[in-house]
């Protein structure tokens, strides 16, 4: 099978740069990379955060795990290999959004440290902000809005993060939010207060 990028593929430089787009938008562009267990609050908090940033006049786009798996990543399963490819694709898409001058919010479990670090390396140091939603497994199971933990415990779902597949806790995230101790609004305020915008 032919490789995707052979020697005859050459990067074409653009006249309009990321800096031009940021100037037009009147703000920096970066990625807020949400990570945490299922039911830790990623989708709810990232959605509320985007609403708040939008109200404040920032250009944003939210990439949510379940939504992306209905299109760009619908061919991927939940094996370790499938999860890694899912995160690789999302990181590349997020990089395009940042280049477009947009604040992109990604809401994915992204359970493996190596994959998150690989994503981080695609960006300038100040452009990748890892947001760890720290919520104990027992609290996530208690919430279980989609009934996924119950299915995982009964064996109906394989490779489920936190039950039959690992979650590697971030070692030095830029932001940690204790979502079991506070509500969505306070979590959003905490994240925004940590940003240099």
C-alpha positions in Angstrom: 0.0 0.0 0.0 1.3 3.5 -0.9 2.2 5.7 2.0 0.1 8.8 2.6 3.0 11.2 2.4 5.7 10.3 -0.1 8.6 12.5 -1.2 6.6 14.1 -3.9 4.3 15.8 -1.4 5.6 19.3 -0.6 4.2 21.9 1.8 2.9 24.9 0.0 3.5 28.2 2.0 0.6 30.6 2.5 0.7 34.3 2.3 -1.9 34.8 5.0 -0.5 33.5 8.3 -1.8 32.5 11.7 -0.6 35.9 12.9 -2.7 37.7 10.3 -5.8 35.7 11.3 -5.2 36.4 15.0 -4.9 40.1 14.3 -8.2 40.0 12.3 -9.9 38.2 15.2 -8.3 40.4 17.8 -7.2 37.5 20.0 -4.7 34.7 20.3 -5.6 31.3 19.1 -4.9 28.1 21.1 -6.4 24.7 22.0 -8.0 23.9 25.4 -7.5 20.2 25.6 -10.0 18.7 28.0 -9.2 15.3 29.4 -10.9 13.2 32.0 -13.0 10.1 32.6 -16.4 9.6 31.0 -19.0 11.6 33.0 -16.3 13.9 34.5 -18.0 16.9 32.9 -16.0 17.4 29.7 -19.0 17.9 27.3 -21.1 20.0 29.7 -18.2 22.3 30.9 -16.7 22.7 27.4 -20.1 23.6 26.0 -20.7 26.2 28.7 -17.1 27.5 28.3 -17.6 28.0 24.6 -20.9 29.9 25.2 -19.1 32.2 27.7 -16.2 32.8 25.4 -18.6 33.5 22.5 -20.5 36.0 24.6 -17.1 37.7 25.4 -16.5 38.1 21.6 -14.0 35.3 21.0 -14.0 33.1 17.9 -14.3 29.5 19.0 -15.0 25.9 17.9 -15.8 22.9 20.1 -14.7 19.4 19.1 -16.6 16.8 21.2 -15.7 13.2 21.3 -19.2 11.7 20.5 -19.9 14.2 17.8 -16.5 13.6 16.0 -17.1 9.9 16.1 -20.2 10.3 14.0 -18.2 11.8 11.1 -14.4 12.2 10.9 -13.7 9.2 13.2 -16.8 7.0 12.7 -14.5 4.3 11.3 -12.6 3.9 14.5 -13.4 1.5 17.4 -12.4 1.8 21.1 -9.4 -0.5 21.1 -6.1 1.1 22.2 -5.1 1.5 18.5 -8.5 3.1 17.7 -8.3 5.5 20.5 -4.8 6.6 19.6 -5.8 7.2 16.0 -8.9 9.1 17.2 -6.7 11.5 19.2 -4.1 11.8 16.4 -6.8 13.0 14.0 -8.3 15.4 16.5 -4.9 16.9 17.3 -4.3 17.6 13.6 -7.8 19.1 13.2 -7.2 21.3 16.3 -3.9 22.4 14.8 -5.7 23.6 11.7 -8.2 25.6 13.8 -5.4 27.2 15.8 -3.8 28.1 12.5 -7.1 29.6 11.4 -6.9 32.0 14.4 -9.6 30.2 16.4 -9.8 29.1 20.0 -10.6 25.4 19.8 -11.9 23.3 22.7 -11.5 19.6 22.5 -13.5 17.3 24.8 -12.1 13.8 24.6 -11.2 11.2 27.3 -7.8 10.9 25.6 -6.7 8.4 28.2 -3.0 7.9 27.3 -0.3 10.4 28.3 1.8 9.6 25.2 -1.1 10.6 22.9 -1.7 13.8 24.8 2.0 14.6 24.6 2.1 13.9 20.9 -0.8 16.3 20.5 1.0 18.9 22.5 4.1 18.7 20.3 2.0 19.9 17.3 1.6 23.4 18.9 3.7 26.2 20.2 4.2 26.0 24.0 1.6 28.6 24.8 -1.0 27.2 22.3 -1.7 23.9 24.1 -3.6 24.2 27.4 -4.3 20.8 29.0 -7.4 21.0 31.2 -7.8 18.0 33.5 -11.3 17.4 34.8 -10.5 15.6 38.0 -13.5 13.6 39.1 -13.2 10.3 41.1 -14.3 7.1 39.3 -17.0 6.4 41.9 -18.5 9.9 41.3 -18.4 9.4 37.5 -20.1 6.0 37.9 -22.8 7.6 40.2 -23.5 10.3 37.5 -23.3 7.8 34.5 -25.7 10.0 32.3 -25.4 7.6 29.3 -25.5 4.4 31.4 -22.1 3.4 30.0 -20.5 2.4 33.3 -23.4 0.1 34.1 -22.9 -1.6 30.7 -19.2 -1.8 31.2 -19.5 -3.4 34.6 -21.9 -6.0 33.2 -19.5 -6.8 30.4 -21.7 -5.3 27.6 -19.0 -2.7 26.7 -15.3 -3.8 26.3 -12.3 -1.5 26.6 -14.1 1.0 28.7 -11.8 3.7 30.3 -11.6 3.4 34.1 -13.2 -0.1 34.1 -11.5 -2.4 31.6 -9.1 0.1 30.0 -6.7 2.5 31.7 -6.8 6.2 32.2 -3.4 7.8 32.7 -3.8 10.9 34.9 -2.0 14.0 33.5 1.2 14.8 35.5 1.4 18.6 34.9 -1.8 19.9 33.3 -2.0 23.7 32.9 -5.4 23.6 34.6 -7.0 21.1 37.0 -10.7 21.4 37.8 -12.2 19.4 40.6 -15.6 18.8 39.0 -17.0 16.7 41.8 -16.6 19.7 44.2 -18.1 22.5 42.1 -20.7 23.2 39.4 -20.4 24.0 35.8 -20.5 27.8 36.1 -17.7 27.9 38.7 -15.6 25.5 36.7 -16.0 27.7 33.6 -15.0 30.8 35.6 -11.9 29.0 36.9 -10.8 28.0 33.5 -11.3 31.4 32.0 -9.4 33.1 34.9 -6.4 30.9 34.1 -6.2 32.0 30.5 -4.0 34.8 29.1 -6.6 36.4 26.8 
